[in-house]
Structures are given as structure tokens and as C-alpha cells.
Amino acid sequence: RSPVVHPDLLDARARLVRAAVDAHQYRRSRGYRSQLIAGESNEELPHWRRTIKRIVFSALYLDVRHEEVGRLAYDLVGAVAAMIAMAFAVTVSLLAQLELDIFSGAFVAIMIVSYMIKDRLKDWGKRYGGRHLGRLLPDTLVRVHDNEGDRALGQCRESFYMLQVDEVDDEIRRSRQSRRASSIERLGKPEVVIRYSKDVTLHSQPLRDELAGLEGLHDIIRFNLGHLRDRMDAPREDHPLIDPNTGEIQIIPCARVYHINIILRMTVGRGKHARSRVERVRVVMDQRGIKRVEFLDRHGTQLVCNHESGAPFQDITNLSLPAIPRAQLEDSGAASAAR
């Protein structure tokens, strides 16, 4: 039986009701905006509740500050590319002046072509140099501070770029290829590989002072797959089937789904003290959103399937990196969790 209607709790329930009614009447008498009124939009109550929640929960979160990374490096790449292109153009101009009359058609043609090549050299240098530089520099740098903002506790470097299939690490490739249905599936159209790297460095001494008594920290990674739905086909396709008993053709609806494989490699520590773990997640989704999330082991065997009946959802939430134990922070000067 529900404890609300349990006979032993009827008196307590009545007192709670009176207290709630008195609190509501007091708020109305004082003109508070955070009161519920039947038939109204009641915008103020959720707003103030979220505001108070942020204040209360601020004690559980660290202060993070986003910084732009690599602007100077990209400017230097552009400057070097422009220098090489200009050196080429000047060299061609000087050699042409030594051999040709500056008013001749050949000289003018050479200068025009050298300018064209110079312009392309500058763009090619910026494009290819920036591409390789982008793999060395993080896209985002987040500095972690205490709640007062006075003491640095660490930093987080995030990178995101595309990879060719043959550039994927062997360990990740083996986890992806495990338990594939057949060699035909392996030889199918090459998959699009997106690499997301997150390197979190935390300093142990400030953390011990700031978070004394806590067992660990949780870093939650969220993947928003909503934009992928724009290129998906309708969530249903019909296929004919002949009934073996009647010989009639039946139209059988089939669900059209897409599989998105996420391989998480989490590493704690650096060098010979590093410990890593690989986890695999398969997201099954259609045009309406995510249908289910399957957690697989290293051999591709399904461990857990989170299925949401009814309307599908769009975001993977609560895929968190492992908590960093407090004992480990005490043993090392810094701890990191990456990729």
C-alpha cells in the first residue's frame, strides 16, 4: 500500500498538507512571484527554482573557463605560407628581368603566371599547414579553478577532427571489428571516422585542499546526434511477403535504423603508470531520434541495452569517464583522462 494513505501516516499527511497550504497562502500575502496560480503560465516558479538550484549545486561543481587556443600559431602558419609564396614570386621576377625585356609579352606572361602560382602557394600553405597544426593543438582549452576562482586546479584540452580508416589505432579497430556479421560487412563502404580527444589534467595538491573528503570526480561527456537525423530516410520502409498459407502478398513494415558505433578509450595516468580501458557503445537511431543504446564488451557481446519505450530521445547522456580516486591523486602530481 502507498505510504501516503497508510493509516499510521494519516495524521502526518494532514499536518504536511496544512503546512503546505500555509506556506502557499503566506507567499500570496507577501506578493512573491514564485507562487502557483491556476490558469496562469506560472513562469516565475520554474525560473526561480532553477536559479536557487544553481546556487545550491555550485558547491558540487568546479569553476571552468574556456579559452581560445592556437590563434597565434595559425597566424604564424599563414605568415610563413605568404613568405614562401612571395619569395617564389620575387625570384621568378628577378630571373625574368635578367633574361627578358620588361616590356615584352613573354615577361608580362611570366609575371601573370608567377602571381597566380604565388596566390595558390599561399592558400595551399595555409590549408595544409593549418590541417596538420590542428592535430597538434587543441580546439578548446578549459582551465579548472576552485569555486572562488583564485586557485588553478587543472585544465582540459579538447580536439575534434576526421580520420581515415587506416589511421585508426589498432586497438580501436579491433574493438570496432569484433563480432561483425561477415566479411562482406567488413568490406562494405568505408565508415566515416570522427575522433574526439579530451585530455584532463588535475593537480593533486590543490584538489586535496579544495575537495577534502571526496572520493573522486566525474567528467560527463555528452554527444548530441540530433543533426544526423537531417540526412536520414523515413523511419519505415515496406517490403512484400507472400503468405505461405494463402499465397497472398502482404506488405510488411520494417524499421529503418542506423548504427553509430562509439569507442571510448579512457586512460588514467601517464607513461609507465598509465592505465587504460576501452568501452564500446552502439547507438541505434532513426529519423525520429535514438531508439536504444547498447553497451558492448571488447568482443562485441551486448552487456546492457538501454531501451526507451515510446518517443525516442535525441541525446546520449550520462556516459561518464571513470571517477578519479582520491588515493591516486595523493600518489601522483597530476592525473589525466583522455580520448
Helices and strands as residue ranges (DSSP letters): G 7-9, H 10-30, H 44-57, G 58-60, E 63-68, H 71-99, H 105-136, E 140-145, E 152-163, G 165-167, H 170-177, H 183-186, E 193-203, H 204-210, E 220-224, G 226-231, E 236-242, E 249-255, E 258-268, G 271-273, E 275-286, E 289-296, E 302-307, E 315-320, H 326-331, E 334-338
